[in-house]
Amino acid sequence: MMTQHVCADTMRSIAVLVAAAIAALFDAVSPDEADATAAVVVSCIIIVSLLPLLQGLYLTASEIWILTRRPPGDARVSLTV
């Protein structure tokens, strides 16, 4: 999880530099617009990259829920990959 945080911070820093360069090169783009657009792009990338993690959490929670709903004495173990 720490790696994703470091990666997100790095992406945001790079996005700020790119947004500043675009705002400096093009008069039609204000620095505020460039920064806001960069923030939205980075946020979308982060959300998309977290989808597999959320899917894994859901599957794990489903397995735990199934295992806790078994009657006492049922020794079967069902793990899916």
PDB file of N, CA, C and O in Angstrom:
ATOM      1  N   MET A   1       0.828  -1.192   0.000  1.00  0.00           N
ATOM      2  CA  MET A   1       0.000   0.000   0.000  1.00  0.00           C
ATOM      3  C   MET A   1       0.871   1.253   0.000  1.00  0.00           C
ATOM      4  O   MET A   1       0.519   2.266  -0.604  1.00  0.00           O
ATOM      5  N   MET A   2       2.006   1.173   0.681  1.00  0.00           N
ATOM      6  CA  MET A   2       2.899   2.325   0.732  1.00  0.00           C
ATOM      7  C   MET A   2       3.454   2.632  -0.655  1.00  0.00           C
ATOM      8  O   MET A   2       3.667   3.795  -0.997  1.00  0.00           O
ATOM      9  N   THR A   3       3.690   1.587  -1.456  1.00  0.00           N
ATOM     10  CA  THR A   3       4.211   1.789  -2.803  1.00  0.00           C
ATOM     11  C   THR A   3       3.222   2.578  -3.652  1.00  0.00           C
ATOM     12  O   THR A   3       3.624   3.451  -4.420  1.00  0.00           O
ATOM     13  N   GLN A   4       1.940   2.281  -3.521  1.00  0.00           N
ATOM     14  CA  GLN A   4       0.937   3.016  -4.286  1.00  0.00           C
ATOM     15  C   GLN A   4       0.899   4.481  -3.866  1.00  0.00           C
ATOM     16  O   GLN A   4       0.699   5.367  -4.696  1.00  0.00           O
ATOM     17  N   HIS A   5       1.090   4.726  -2.584  1.00  0.00           N
ATOM     18  CA  HIS A   5       1.084   6.107  -2.095  1.00  0.00           C
ATOM     19  C   HIS A   5       2.269   6.877  -2.677  1.00  0.00           C
ATOM     20  O   HIS A   5       2.118   8.014  -3.124  1.00  0.00           O
ATOM     21  N   VAL A   6       3.438   6.259  -2.669  1.00  0.00           N
ATOM     22  CA  VAL A   6       4.631   6.907  -3.222  1.00  0.00           C
ATOM     23  C   VAL A   6       4.455   7.133  -4.722  1.00  0.00           C
ATOM     24  O   VAL A   6       4.822   8.187  -5.240  1.00  0.00           O
ATOM     25  N   CYS A   7       3.898   6.152  -5.413  1.00  0.00           N
ATOM     26  CA  CYS A   7       3.666   6.277  -6.852  1.00  0.00           C
ATOM     27  C   CYS A   7       2.663   7.406  -7.139  1.00  0.00           C
ATOM     28  O   CYS A   7       2.852   8.183  -8.075  1.00  0.00           O
ATOM     29  N   ALA A   8       1.617   7.490  -6.344  1.00  0.00           N
ATOM     30  CA  ALA A   8       0.619   8.553  -6.533  1.00  0.00           C
ATOM     31  C   ALA A   8       1.239   9.931  -6.289  1.00  0.00           C
ATOM     32  O   ALA A   8       0.968  10.873  -7.035  1.00  0.00           O
ATOM     33  N   ASP A   9       2.063  10.052  -5.257  1.00  0.00           N
ATOM     34  CA  ASP A   9       2.730  11.333  -4.996  1.00  0.00           C
ATOM     35  C   ASP A   9       3.668  11.708  -6.137  1.00  0.00           C
ATOM     36  O   ASP A   9       3.748  12.874  -6.526  1.00  0.00           O
ATOM     37  N   THR A  10       4.376  10.716  -6.672  1.00  0.00           N
ATOM     38  CA  THR A  10       5.286  10.976  -7.778  1.00  0.00           C
ATOM     39  C   THR A  10       4.518  11.400  -9.026  1.00  0.00           C
ATOM     40  O   THR A  10       4.906  12.347  -9.711  1.00  0.00           O
ATOM     41  N   MET A  11       3.428  10.693  -9.317  1.00  0.00           N
ATOM     42  CA  MET A  11       2.609  11.068 -10.475  1.00  0.00           C
ATOM     43  C   MET A  11       2.070  12.486 -10.328  1.00  0.00           C
ATOM     44  O   MET A  11       2.048  13.249 -11.293  1.00  0.00           O
ATOM     45  N   ARG A  12       1.639  12.832  -9.130  1.00  0.00           N
ATOM     46  CA  ARG A  12       1.091  14.179  -8.908  1.00  0.00           C
ATOM     47  C   ARG A  12       2.175  15.234  -9.095  1.00  0.00           C
ATOM     48  O   ARG A  12       1.920  16.290  -9.675  1.00  0.00           O
ATOM     49  N   SER A  13       3.379  14.956  -8.608  1.00  0.00           N
ATOM     50  CA  SER A  13       4.476  15.914  -8.775  1.00  0.00           C
ATOM     51  C   SER A  13       4.825  16.111 -10.246  1.00  0.00           C
ATOM     52  O   SER A  13       5.038  17.235 -10.700  1.00  0.00           O
ATOM     53  N   ILE A  14       4.881  15.012 -10.980  1.00  0.00           N
ATOM     54  CA  ILE A  14       5.171  15.101 -12.411  1.00  0.00           C
ATOM     55  C   ILE A  14       4.043  15.849 -13.124  1.00  0.00           C
ATOM     56  O   ILE A  14       4.298  16.660 -14.015  1.00  0.00           O
ATOM     57  N   ALA A  15       2.813  15.580 -12.737  1.00  0.00           N
ATOM     58  CA  ALA A  15       1.663  16.257 -13.355  1.00  0.00           C
ATOM     59  C   ALA A  15       1.715  17.759 -13.102  1.00  0.00           C
ATOM     60  O   ALA A  15       1.361  18.542 -13.984  1.00  0.00           O
ATOM     61  N   VAL A  16       2.146  18.170 -11.926  1.00  0.00           N
ATOM     62  CA  VAL A  16       2.262  19.603 -11.620  1.00  0.00           C
ATOM     63  C   VAL A  16       3.310  20.244 -12.522  1.00  0.00           C
ATOM     64  O   VAL A  16       3.109  21.347 -13.029  1.00  0.00           O
ATOM     65  N   LEU A  17       4.427  19.551 -12.720  1.00  0.00           N
ATOM     66  CA  LEU A  17       5.472  20.095 -13.595  1.00  0.00           C
ATOM     67  C   LEU A  17       4.985  20.196 -15.043  1.00  0.00           C
ATOM     68  O   LEU A  17       5.236  21.196 -15.716  1.00  0.00           O
ATOM     69  N   VAL A  18       4.297  19.172 -15.514  1.00  0.00           N
ATOM     70  CA  VAL A  18       3.767  19.192 -16.878  1.00  0.00           C
ATOM     71  C   VAL A  18       2.707  20.289 -17.015  1.00  0.00           C
ATOM     72  O   VAL A  18       2.678  21.004 -18.018  1.00  0.00           O
ATOM     73  N   ALA A  19       1.849  20.420 -16.019  1.00  0.00           N
ATOM     74  CA  ALA A  19       0.813  21.467 -16.064  1.00  0.00           C
ATOM     75  C   ALA A  19       1.451  22.859 -16.077  1.00  0.00           C
ATOM     76  O   ALA A  19       0.990  23.750 -16.789  1.00  0.00           O
ATOM     77  N   ALA A  20       2.495  23.037 -15.299  1.00  0.00           N
ATOM     78  CA  ALA A  20       3.173  24.340 -15.281  1.00  0.00           C
ATOM     79  C   ALA A  20       3.815  24.631 -16.634  1.00  0.00           C
ATOM     80  O   ALA A  20       3.779  25.766 -17.109  1.00  0.00           O
ATOM     81  N   ALA A  21       4.399  23.616 -17.251  1.00  0.00           N
ATOM     82  CA  ALA A  21       5.022  23.813 -18.561  1.00  0.00           C
ATOM     83  C   ALA A  21       3.972  24.148 -19.616  1.00  0.00           C
ATOM     84  O   ALA A  21       4.181  25.029 -20.450  1.00  0.00           O
ATOM     85  N   ILE A  22       2.847  23.445 -19.576  1.00  0.00           N
ATOM     86  CA  ILE A  22       1.771  23.719 -20.548  1.00  0.00           C
ATOM     87  C   ILE A  22       1.223  25.126 -20.349  1.00  0.00           C
ATOM     88  O   ILE A  22       0.976  25.841 -21.320  1.00  0.00           O
ATOM     89  N   ALA A  23       1.031  25.525 -19.092  1.00  0.00           N
ATOM     90  CA  ALA A  23       0.508  26.867 -18.817  1.00  0.00           C
ATOM     91  C   ALA A  23       1.505  27.937 -19.247  1.00  0.00           C
ATOM     92  O   ALA A  23       1.105  29.021 -19.670  1.00  0.00           O
ATOM     93  N   ALA A  24       2.806  27.643 -19.142  1.00  0.00           N
ATOM     94  CA  ALA A  24       3.814  28.615 -19.556  1.00  0.00           C
ATOM     95  C   ALA A  24       3.924  28.708 -21.081  1.00  0.00           C
ATOM     96  O   ALA A  24       4.195  29.778 -21.624  1.00  0.00           O
ATOM     97  N   LEU A  25       3.714  27.584 -21.763  1.00  0.00           N
ATOM     98  CA  LEU A  25       3.871  27.572 -23.214  1.00  0.00           C
ATOM     99  C   LEU A  25       2.655  28.101 -23.962  1.00  0.00           C
ATOM    100  O   LEU A  25       2.790  28.701 -25.029  1.00  0.00           O
ATOM    101  N   PHE A  26       1.479  27.881 -23.412  1.00  0.00           N
ATOM    102  CA  PHE A  26       0.249  28.259 -24.112  1.00  0.00           C
ATOM    103  C   PHE A  26      -0.499  29.324 -23.312  1.00  0.00           C
ATOM    104  O   PHE A  26      -0.886  29.100 -22.165  1.00  0.00           O
ATOM    105  N   ASP A  27      -0.691  30.466 -23.926  1.00  0.00           N
ATOM    106  CA  ASP A  27      -1.385  31.563 -23.242  1.00  0.00           C
ATOM    107  C   ASP A  27      -2.864  31.270 -23.021  1.00  0.00           C
ATOM    108  O   ASP A  27      -3.482  31.840 -22.122  1.00  0.00           O
ATOM    109  N   ALA A  28      -3.433  30.386 -23.834  1.00  0.00           N
ATOM    110  CA  ALA A  28      -4.858  30.077 -23.726  1.00  0.00           C
ATOM    111  C   ALA A  28      -5.172  29.231 -22.493  1.00  0.00           C
ATOM    112  O   ALA A  28      -6.331  29.131 -22.092  1.00  0.00           O
ATOM    113  N   VAL A  29      -4.151  28.624 -21.890  1.00  0.00           N
ATOM    114  CA  VAL A  29      -4.364  27.753 -20.726  1.00  0.00           C
ATOM    115  C   VAL A  29      -3.862  28.476 -19.478  1.00  0.00           C
ATOM    116  O   VAL A  29      -2.694  28.850 -19.381  1.00  0.00           O
ATOM    117  N   SER A  30      -4.776  28.659 -18.531  1.00  0.00           N
ATOM    118  CA  SER A  30      -4.361  29.304 -17.282  1.00  0.00           C
ATOM    119  C   SER A  30      -3.706  28.269 -16.369  1.00  0.00           C
ATOM    120  O   SER A  30      -3.985  27.076 -16.493  1.00  0.00           O
ATOM    121  N   PRO A  31      -2.846  28.702 -15.461  1.00  0.00           N
ATOM    122  CA  PRO A  31      -2.213  27.768 -14.536  1.00  0.00           C
ATOM    123  C   PRO A  31      -3.233  27.000 -13.684  1.00  0.00           C
ATOM    124  O   PRO A  31      -3.035  25.822 -13.389  1.00  0.00           O
ATOM    125  N   ASP A  32      -4.310  27.664 -13.295  1.00  0.00           N
ATOM    126  CA  ASP A  32      -5.339  26.999 -12.491  1.00  0.00           C
ATOM    127  C   ASP A  32      -6.022  25.879 -13.269  1.00  0.00           C
ATOM    128  O   ASP A  32      -6.255  24.793 -12.738  1.00  0.00           O
ATOM    129  N   GLU A  33      -6.338  26.155 -14.531  1.00  0.00           N
ATOM    130  CA  GLU A  33      -6.972  25.130 -15.365  1.00  0.00           C
ATOM    131  C   GLU A  33      -6.043  23.944 -15.594  1.00  0.00           C
ATOM    132  O   GLU A  33      -6.462  22.789 -15.513  1.00  0.00           O
ATOM    133  N   ALA A  34      -4.782  24.241 -15.882  1.00  0.00           N
ATOM    134  CA  ALA A  34      -3.813  23.177 -16.135  1.00  0.00           C
ATOM    135  C   ALA A  34      -3.621  22.314 -14.888  1.00  0.00           C
ATOM    136  O   ALA A  34      -3.559  21.088 -14.986  1.00  0.00           O
ATOM    137  N   ASP A  35      -3.529  22.939 -13.732  1.00  0.00           N
ATOM    138  CA  ASP A  35      -3.339  22.191 -12.485  1.00  0.00           C
ATOM    139  C   ASP A  35      -4.567  21.350 -12.154  1.00  0.00           C
ATOM    140  O   ASP A  35      -4.440  20.199 -11.737  1.00  0.00           O
ATOM    141  N   ALA A  36      -5.741  21.917 -12.336  1.00  0.00           N
ATOM    142  CA  ALA A  36      -6.971  21.175 -12.049  1.00  0.00           C
ATOM    143  C   ALA A  36      -7.119  19.981 -12.983  1.00  0.00           C
ATOM    144  O   ALA A  36      -7.501  18.894 -12.550  1.00  0.00           O
ATOM    145  N   THR A  37      -6.819  20.182 -14.252  1.00  0.00           N
ATOM    146  CA  THR A  37      -6.901  19.079 -15.215  1.00  0.00           C
ATOM    147  C   THR A  37      -5.906  17.983 -14.874  1.00  0.00           C
ATOM    148  O   THR A  37      -6.232  16.798 -14.943  1.00  0.00           O
ATOM    149  N   ALA A  38      -4.694  18.378 -14.504  1.00  0.00           N
ATOM    150  CA  ALA A  38      -3.679  17.393 -14.124  1.00  0.00           C
ATOM    151  C   ALA A  38      -4.115  16.611 -12.891  1.00  0.00           C
ATOM    152  O   ALA A  38      -3.894  15.402 -12.816  1.00  0.00           O
ATOM    153  N   ALA A  39      -4.727  17.281 -11.932  1.00  0.00           N
ATOM    154  CA  ALA A  39      -5.195  16.607 -10.722  1.00  0.00           C
ATOM    155  C   ALA A  39      -6.277  15.575 -11.045  1.00  0.00           C
ATOM    156  O   ALA A  39      -6.284  14.478 -10.487  1.00  0.00           O
ATOM    157  N   VAL A  40      -7.183  15.934 -11.948  1.00  0.00           N
ATOM    158  CA  VAL A  40      -8.252  15.004 -12.335  1.00  0.00           C
ATOM    159  C   VAL A  40      -7.673  13.798 -13.064  1.00  0.00           C
ATOM    160  O   VAL A  40      -8.090  12.666 -12.817  1.00  0.00           O
ATOM    161  N   VAL A  41      -6.720  14.028 -13.956  1.00  0.00           N
ATOM    162  CA  VAL A  41      -6.104  12.919 -14.699  1.00  0.00           C
ATOM    163  C   VAL A  41      -5.390  11.968 -13.747  1.00  0.00           C
ATOM    164  O   VAL A  41      -5.548  10.752 -13.850  1.00  0.00           O
ATOM    165  N   VAL A  42      -4.613  12.510 -12.830  1.00  0.00           N
ATOM    166  CA  VAL A  42      -3.898  11.664 -11.857  1.00  0.00           C
ATOM    167  C   VAL A  42      -4.892  10.912 -10.988  1.00  0.00           C
ATOM    168  O   VAL A  42      -4.685   9.733 -10.703  1.00  0.00           O
ATOM    169  N   SER A  43      -5.954  11.556 -10.564  1.00  0.00           N
ATOM    170  CA  SER A  43      -6.966  10.887  -9.738  1.00  0.00           C
ATOM    171  C   SER A  43      -7.613   9.730 -10.483  1.00  0.00           C
ATOM    172  O   SER A  43      -7.844   8.671  -9.900  1.00  0.00           O
ATOM    173  N   CYS A  44      -7.905   9.918 -11.758  1.00  0.00           N
ATOM    174  CA  CYS A  44      -8.496   8.830 -12.557  1.00  0.00           C
ATOM    175  C   CYS A  44      -7.526   7.667 -12.698  1.00  0.00           C
ATOM    176  O   CYS A  44      -7.936   6.510 -12.607  1.00  0.00           O
ATOM    177  N   ILE A  45      -6.260   7.950 -12.918  1.00  0.00           N
ATOM    178  CA  ILE A  45      -5.257   6.890 -13.026  1.00  0.00           C
ATOM    179  C   ILE A  45      -5.168   6.116 -11.716  1.00  0.00           C
ATOM    180  O   ILE A  45      -5.077   4.888 -11.731  1.00  0.00           O
ATOM    181  N   ILE A  46      -5.193   6.813 -10.592  1.00  0.00           N
ATOM    182  CA  ILE A  46      -5.117   6.161  -9.286  1.00  0.00           C
ATOM    183  C   ILE A  46      -6.341   5.276  -9.067  1.00  0.00           C
ATOM    184  O   ILE A  46      -6.207   4.144  -8.603  1.00  0.00           O
ATOM    185  N   ILE A  47      -7.520   5.771  -9.391  1.00  0.00           N
ATOM    186  CA  ILE A  47      -8.745   4.982  -9.198  1.00  0.00           C
ATOM    187  C   ILE A  47      -8.713   3.718 -10.050  1.00  0.00           C
ATOM    188  O   ILE A  47      -9.058   2.638  -9.571  1.00  0.00           O
ATOM    189  N   VAL A  48      -8.300   3.850 -11.311  1.00  0.00           N
ATOM    190  CA  VAL A  48      -8.231   2.678 -12.192  1.00  0.00           C
ATOM    191  C   VAL A  48      -7.216   1.667 -11.665  1.00  0.00           C
ATOM    192  O   VAL A  48      -7.450   0.461 -11.730  1.00  0.00           O
ATOM    193  N   SER A  49      -6.091   2.154 -11.144  1.00  0.00           N
ATOM    194  CA  SER A  49      -5.074   1.229 -10.640  1.00  0.00           C
ATOM    195  C   SER A  49      -5.507   0.539  -9.345  1.00  0.00           C
ATOM    196  O   SER A  49      -4.957  -0.503  -8.991  1.00  0.00           O
ATOM    197  N   LEU A  50      -6.472   1.098  -8.644  1.00  0.00           N
ATOM    198  CA  LEU A  50      -6.946   0.489  -7.401  1.00  0.00           C
ATOM    199  C   LEU A  50      -8.054  -0.539  -7.622  1.00  0.00           C
ATOM    200  O   LEU A  50      -8.400  -1.267  -6.691  1.00  0.00           O
ATOM    201  N   LEU A  51      -8.613  -0.616  -8.812  1.00  0.00           N
ATOM    202  CA  LEU A  51      -9.696  -1.563  -9.066  1.00  0.00           C
ATOM    203  C   LEU A  51      -9.306  -3.019  -8.778  1.00  0.00           C
ATOM    204  O   LEU A  51     -10.097  -3.730  -8.158  1.00  0.00           O
ATOM    205  N   PRO A  52      -8.120  -3.500  -9.199  1.00  0.00           N
ATOM    206  CA  PRO A  52      -7.753  -4.878  -8.844  1.00  0.00           C
ATOM    207  C   PRO A  52      -7.635  -5.086  -7.336  1.00  0.00           C
ATOM    208  O   PRO A  52      -7.988  -6.152  -6.829  1.00  0.00           O
ATOM    209  N   LEU A  53      -7.150  -4.092  -6.627  1.00  0.00           N
ATOM    210  CA  LEU A  53      -7.055  -4.196  -5.172  1.00  0.00           C
ATOM    211  C   LEU A  53      -8.446  -4.309  -4.556  1.00  0.00           C
ATOM    212  O   LEU A  53      -8.672  -5.143  -3.679  1.00  0.00           O
ATOM    213  N   LEU A  54      -9.363  -3.487  -5.005  1.00  0.00           N
ATOM    214  CA  LEU A  54     -10.727  -3.545  -4.480  1.00  0.00           C
ATOM    215  C   LEU A  54     -11.402  -4.869  -4.814  1.00  0.00           C
ATOM    216  O   LEU A  54     -12.167  -5.403  -4.010  1.00  0.00           O
ATOM    217  N   GLN A  55     -11.117  -5.399  -6.006  1.00  0.00           N
ATOM    218  CA  GLN A  55     -11.672  -6.699  -6.391  1.00  0.00           C
ATOM    219  C   GLN A  55     -11.137  -7.798  -5.467  1.00  0.00           C
ATOM    220  O   GLN A  55     -11.893  -8.667  -5.032  1.00  0.00           O
ATOM    221  N   GLY A  56      -9.843  -7.759  -5.170  1.00  0.00           N
ATOM    222  CA  GLY A  56      -9.254  -8.737  -4.259  1.00  0.00           C
ATOM    223  C   GLY A  56      -9.831  -8.630  -2.860  1.00  0.00           C
ATOM    224  O   GLY A  56     -10.072  -9.646  -2.206  1.00  0.00           O
ATOM    225  N   LEU A  57     -10.054  -7.414  -2.397  1.00  0.00           N
ATOM    226  CA  LEU A  57     -10.660  -7.231  -1.079  1.00  0.00           C
ATOM    227  C   LEU A  57     -12.076  -7.791  -1.046  1.00  0.00           C
ATOM    228  O   LEU A  57     -12.477  -8.413  -0.062  1.00  0.00           O
ATOM    229  N   TYR A  58     -12.828  -7.573  -2.112  1.00  0.00           N
ATOM    230  CA  TYR A  58     -14.195  -8.095  -2.186  1.00  0.00           C
ATOM    231  C   TYR A  58     -14.194  -9.621  -2.165  1.00  0.00           C
ATOM    232  O   TYR A  58     -14.970 -10.238  -1.436  1.00  0.00           O
ATOM    233  N   LEU A  59     -13.314 -10.230  -2.973  1.00  0.00           N
ATOM    234  CA  LEU A  59     -13.255 -11.691  -3.011  1.00  0.00           C
ATOM    235  C   LEU A  59     -12.856 -12.270  -1.657  1.00  0.00           C
ATOM    236  O   LEU A  59     -13.425 -13.271  -1.223  1.00  0.00           O
ATOM    237  N   THR A  60     -11.892 -11.656  -0.991  1.00  0.00           N
ATOM    238  CA  THR A  60     -11.464 -12.113   0.326  1.00  0.00           C
ATOM    239  C   THR A  60     -12.597 -11.975   1.340  1.00  0.00           C
ATOM    240  O   THR A  60     -12.840 -12.884   2.133  1.00  0.00           O
ATOM    241  N   ALA A  61     -13.278 -10.854   1.313  1.00  0.00           N
ATOM    242  CA  ALA A  61     -14.400 -10.651   2.234  1.00  0.00           C
ATOM    243  C   ALA A  61     -15.509 -11.668   1.969  1.00  0.00           C
ATOM    244  O   ALA A  61     -16.138 -12.156   2.907  1.00  0.00           O
ATOM    245  N   SER A  62     -15.751 -11.990   0.695  1.00  0.00           N
ATOM    246  CA  SER A  62     -16.767 -12.998   0.356  1.00  0.00           C
ATOM    247  C   SER A  62     -16.382 -14.366   0.896  1.00  0.00           C
ATOM    248  O   SER A  62     -17.227 -15.080   1.437  1.00  0.00           O
ATOM    249  N   GLU A  63     -15.112 -14.739   0.754  1.00  0.00           N
ATOM    250  CA  GLU A  63     -14.643 -16.024   1.279  1.00  0.00           C
ATOM    251  C   GLU A  63     -14.773 -16.079   2.796  1.00  0.00           C
ATOM    252  O   GLU A  63     -15.209 -17.088   3.350  1.00  0.00           O
ATOM    253  N   ILE A  64     -14.402 -15.015   3.453  1.00  0.00           N
ATOM    254  CA  ILE A  64     -14.512 -14.977   4.922  1.00  0.00           C
ATOM    255  C   ILE A  64     -15.976 -15.079   5.332  1.00  0.00           C
ATOM    256  O   ILE A  64     -16.307 -15.794   6.277  1.00  0.00           O
ATOM    257  N   TRP A  65     -16.846 -14.375   4.634  1.00  0.00           N
ATOM    258  CA  TRP A  65     -18.270 -14.428   4.955  1.00  0.00           C
ATOM    259  C   TRP A  65     -18.803 -15.846   4.786  1.00  0.00           C
ATOM    260  O   TRP A  65     -19.556 -16.335   5.629  1.00  0.00           O
ATOM    261  N   ILE A  66     -18.412 -16.504   3.697  1.00  0.00           N
ATOM    262  CA  ILE A  66     -18.857 -17.882   3.462  1.00  0.00           C
ATOM    263  C   ILE A  66     -18.338 -18.812   4.551  1.00  0.00           C
ATOM    264  O   ILE A  66     -19.085 -19.642   5.070  1.00  0.00           O
ATOM    265  N   LEU A  67     -17.059 -18.677   4.898  1.00  0.00           N
ATOM    266  CA  LEU A  67     -16.469 -19.549   5.915  1.00  0.00           C
ATOM    267  C   LEU A  67     -17.098 -19.341   7.290  1.00  0.00           C
ATOM    268  O   LEU A  67     -17.211 -20.294   8.061  1.00  0.00           O
ATOM    269  N   THR A  68     -17.507 -18.124   7.608  1.00  0.00           N
ATOM    270  CA  THR A  68     -18.104 -17.870   8.927  1.00  0.00           C
ATOM    271  C   THR A  68     -19.564 -18.292   8.983  1.00  0.00           C
ATOM    272  O   THR A  68     -20.125 -18.384  10.076  1.00  0.00           O
ATOM    273  N   ARG A  69     -20.196 -18.551   7.851  1.00  0.00           N
ATOM    274  CA  ARG A  69     -21.597 -18.949   7.819  1.00  0.00           C
ATOM    275  C   ARG A  69     -21.787 -20.463   7.835  1.00  0.00           C
ATOM    276  O   ARG A  69     -22.922 -20.940   7.848  1.00  0.00           O
ATOM    277  N   ARG A  70     -20.704 -21.218   7.834  1.00  0.00           N
ATOM    278  CA  ARG A  70     -20.799 -22.679   7.856  1.00  0.00           C
ATOM    279  C   ARG A  70     -21.240 -23.157   9.235  1.00  0.00           C
ATOM    280  O   ARG A  70     -20.935 -22.528  10.248  1.00  0.00           O
ATOM    281  N   PRO A  71     -21.958 -24.270   9.262  1.00  0.00           N
ATOM    282  CA  PRO A  71     -22.376 -24.805  10.557  1.00  0.00           C
ATOM    283  C   PRO A  71     -21.176 -25.310  11.362  1.00  0.00           C
ATOM    284  O   PRO A  71     -20.168 -25.712  10.781  1.00  0.00           O
ATOM    285  N   PRO A  72     -21.278 -25.293  12.688  1.00  0.00           N
ATOM    286  CA  PRO A  72     -20.173 -25.781  13.521  1.00  0.00           C
ATOM    287  C   PRO A  72     -19.857 -27.240  13.184  1.00  0.00           C
ATOM    288  O   PRO A  72     -20.769 -28.034  12.953  1.00  0.00           O
ATOM    289  N   GLY A  73     -18.592 -27.587  13.155  1.00  0.00           N
ATOM    290  CA  GLY A  73     -18.168 -28.942  12.871  1.00  0.00           C
ATOM    291  C   GLY A  73     -17.933 -29.218  11.398  1.00  0.00           C
ATOM    292  O   GLY A  73     -17.415 -30.281  11.053  1.00  0.00           O
ATOM    293  N   ASP A  74     -18.295 -28.304  10.525  1.00  0.00           N
ATOM    294  CA  ASP A  74     -18.061 -28.488   9.090  1.00  0.00           C
ATOM    295  C   ASP A  74     -16.605 -28.139   8.816  1.00  0.00           C
ATOM    296  O   ASP A  74     -16.221 -26.971   8.881  1.00  0.00           O
ATOM    297  N   ALA A  75     -15.798 -29.140   8.510  1.00  0.00           N
ATOM    298  CA  ALA A  75     -14.357 -28.951   8.388  1.00  0.00           C
ATOM    299  C   ALA A  75     -13.930 -28.659   6.957  1.00  0.00           C
ATOM    300  O   ALA A  75     -12.733 -28.538   6.696  1.00  0.00           O
ATOM    301  N   ARG A  76     -14.856 -28.543   6.034  1.00  0.00           N
ATOM    302  CA  ARG A  76     -14.456 -28.266   4.646  1.00  0.00           C
ATOM    303  C   ARG A  76     -13.831 -26.882   4.528  1.00  0.00           C
ATOM    304  O   ARG A  76     -14.267 -25.927   5.170  1.00  0.00           O
ATOM    305  N   VAL A  77     -12.825 -26.800   3.713  1.00  0.00           N
ATOM    306  CA  VAL A  77     -12.178 -25.522   3.446  1.00  0.00           C
ATOM    307  C   VAL A  77     -12.285 -25.267   1.957  1.00  0.00           C
ATOM    308  O   VAL A  77     -11.910 -26.123   1.157  1.00  0.00           O
ATOM    309  N   SER A  78     -12.778 -24.133   1.580  1.00  0.00           N
ATOM    310  CA  SER A  78     -12.944 -23.790   0.177  1.00  0.00           C
ATOM    311  C   SER A  78     -12.216 -22.483  -0.095  1.00  0.00           C
ATOM    312  O   SER A  78     -12.639 -21.412   0.340  1.00  0.00           O
ATOM    313  N   LEU A  79     -11.120 -22.597  -0.819  1.00  0.00           N
ATOM    314  CA  LEU A  79     -10.380 -21.408  -1.196  1.00  0.00           C
ATOM    315  C   LEU A  79     -10.377 -21.305  -2.710  1.00  0.00           C
ATOM    316  O   LEU A  79     -10.058 -22.272  -3.401  1.00  0.00           O
ATOM    317  N   THR A  80     -10.730 -20.147  -3.224  1.00  0.00           N
ATOM    318  CA  THR A  80     -10.697 -19.942  -4.669  1.00  0.00           C
ATOM    319  C   THR A  80      -9.592 -18.991  -5.021  1.00  0.00           C
ATOM    320  O   THR A  80      -9.221 -18.121  -4.233  1.00  0.00           O
ATOM    321  N   VAL A  81      -9.075 -19.161  -6.197  1.00  0.00           N
ATOM    322  CA  VAL A  81      -7.991 -18.289  -6.644  1.00  0.00           C
ATOM    323  C   VAL A  81      -8.453 -17.471  -7.804  1.00  0.00           C
ATOM    324  O   VAL A  81      -7.689 -16.666  -8.335  1.00  0.00           O
TER     325      VAL A  81
END
